[in-house]
Every structure is written in structure tokens, then in C-alpha cells.
């Protein structure tokens, strides 16, 4: 069932992205007066088609569900010797260079517009996300050296406001790629019970590009604040019940040492199978001690401890929603920032600063599609928006056979006043196919390595 969900989620996402991309080409071609012969979802042999509209455009579904295309009236691909003069005027290569540029650029632009629309809708609807409250900061971490101790609420990064954890992570990642410190504005509790404002500067030069793939904030010492170590529910026939723990008990110390939060308590229990733990417990305002021995439990080949008691670990949440104009502006910024970040990462790959292991292929993308679909609609739509941006950026790269390669040809035509020679175009096309095949081989190899590991 999981595999089926993954395949369906991947094909739906791919279908949406391809249709939007090709509709961009189609609509602008029609607007520019170019005759469109076929709009195909998928590649290869046509398995279903229907002709619609005054031009009798063939709308087709093809056998291979990877990609799609718009086939226009084009002298380079068809014999136009018997074509009426009326139709000849609508042939692609007879259009001005600006019209050709518009038609080619419309596909990637449609992908960016899709991402903006999805983000704007999500920001307007409101996304429940963890706040930027920070849990206890480990000693010797970059955050600790900057003066953070835990309990702070981070309100901005390098002068840009952040309200939720994903915004914080995004801004910190941008700063890390730029290799500059992150200046954080924080609210922290003071001795009078109020809050004080402060600014700290966290060094990011200790992070590697590999760190950015994982939880790099935790490596800096910045982690989500968690609820106190309170027992939510004691399960029957377990060490917690036998020891006398009750629902609502607050664990303040273990073996004489303070417990930072619920997650710290859970980690301590998991690391102590068969060892006696002396718990300092607060119940109804009274403090007393309970001794509990976590039972051993095997999970994923590891032996861990458990006491059969639920401890709430959900972080503090907030719903970040915006008015439609603000949501649209935020969506445009998000799409722009993501596009720029993607280009920077590609540049760092070319110069060797970032590993080529970061290139992902269809297997990894399908896996992410399945995972996000199982989490919920918001995660799945966010995934589609990010992949749409990636598709737009990749198609604008100046590689022959991609939209960016054609845009490069037409830009040169604008500068020189004449079209690229046909022979040069053919050689460039073959080179472009070779580059794409090499990139695909690297991506699939990386996918297989990830799967095996």
C-alpha cells in the first residue's frame, strides 16, 4: 500500500508540473499567433488523443508518463510546401525573435507562477508550525558561545522577521551558504518575570555543505523547545505503573540532575535499559522521590529502555496566516529566494564546494512525494511548489535541448542580428543530450546509493 501511495503521489505531482509547464508554452504560442498541432502529456507512442478547437489541436496522452511536449507548426520538423499562405504566417520560425523568446520562456515561468500560487494559498489559509522558541542550548555549541542558553524566542535573522521554525531554518541556511554569521534578535525571560530584547551573533563557519542536508540547526545548538517532563498517561502493566507514577506527574530531576524537558527525559529513559532511575517528582505541589527501572526493549536492532508512560513532546505551535496581498508578496519572495538558492548550490557543485551527491533523481523525488502525501495536504502541496521551482530553474539553464538553451540561441540572435547556423545548433543539441544523460546517470546512481544505505 505504501509503494502504491508513493507511485500515485509521484505521478500526480509529475502530471501537474508537466501540464502546467506545457500549458505555459501552449497559451503563449496561441497568444503569439503560432499554430499548435499537438499537446501531449507523456512521451512516446500516443495511446489516446482527441482534436479540439478551431485549429483542431490534438490533445494526447502518451505511453511514457515522464514529461510532455507541445508540437507547433515548425518548418524545421515538417514539410510546409503545400501549406496555405495563411498557415505559413503562423509557423514558429517565421515569428519575431521576441515572440519566440516569449513562447520558450513561458514554460519555466508557468512553473514559477504555480509555486507562487501554491505558497500564496498556503500562507493565506494558515499553516500550523512550531514557534521559534529554543530549548536548552548545549555547552560548547555555536549558539552557547553566542550567549544563548535556552528559552529564547528568535524574532529575526539578519534583520528579516521570522515567526515559525521553517522560516528560521530557511534564513539560517541562506546565511550558512553565504558563509556569514547569523545575527539573531531574541526575546528572553528576565528576573522580573518579563521579557528582554537582545541581539546575538551565531557563527556558521563550522558547518559543512553536508551538514545543511540534515538538522544543521541542532549542530549549532539551536533546537525546538519542548514541553516540561510531565507524564501524560501511565500505561498498564509497565515499570511506570509499578513504580507508582501517576498521570500529570512532573519529573524535575533524575538521579539528582535537573531535567530540561520532556525530550531530555525520554532520551534518558531510552538510554537506561535495566538501570534504576531515581526520579524527583512534583505532584499537587508536593515533591517526593520514585525509583523506576526501565525495561529493555528491542527496536530496529537496538536495545532501549522504556517505562510505558506517555510523555507529550509536541512543541509550541502557531498558525502563520497572512492577508491575501501579504501572502502573495511572501510567496513571491519565497519563490525568488528558493530559485536563487538553487542556482547558488548548482554553482557550488560546479566549482567543487558542494558534493555532486546532492543531485537527486526520480527515485528520491518519488520517495519524497509519497512521504509528504502521507503527512498531509499541506506538506504535499509544499513539496509540489518546491519541485515546480526546481523544474523552472533547471529548464532555464543554458543547456541545448532545454528551454534555457533555446533562450541562449535567441539572445545571440538579438545581439548579432542573425540566427545561429543550423549545423552549430545540431552539434549543440547532441552535446546537450550528452550533458543531460550524464546528469541523469549521476542522479540515478545517487538515488540507488541512498536506497541501499
Buried (B, 14 or more C-beta within 10 A) or exposed (E): EEEEBBEEBBBBBBBBBBBBBBBBBBBBBBEBEBBBBBBBBBBEEBEEEEEEEEBEBBBBBBEEBEBBBBBBBBEEEEEBEEBEEEEEEBBBEBBEBEBBBBBBBBBBBBBBBBBBBBBBBBBBBBBEBBBBBBBBBBEEBBBBBBBBEBBBBBBBBBEEEBBBBBBBBBBBBBBBBEEBBBBBBBBBEEEEEEEEEBEBBBBBEEBEBEBBEEEBBBBBBBBBBBBBBBBBEBEEEBBBBBBEBBEEBBBBBBEEEEBBBBBBBBEBBBEBBEEEBEBBBBBEEEEEEBEBBBBEEEEEEEEBBBBBBBBEBEBBEBEBBBEEEEBBBBBBEBBEBBBEBBEBBBEBBEEEEBBEBBBBBBBBBBBBBBBBBEEEEBBBBBBBBBBBBBBBBBBBBBBBBBBBBBBBBBEBBEEEEEBBEEEEBEEBEEBBEEBBEEBEEBBBBBBEEBEEE
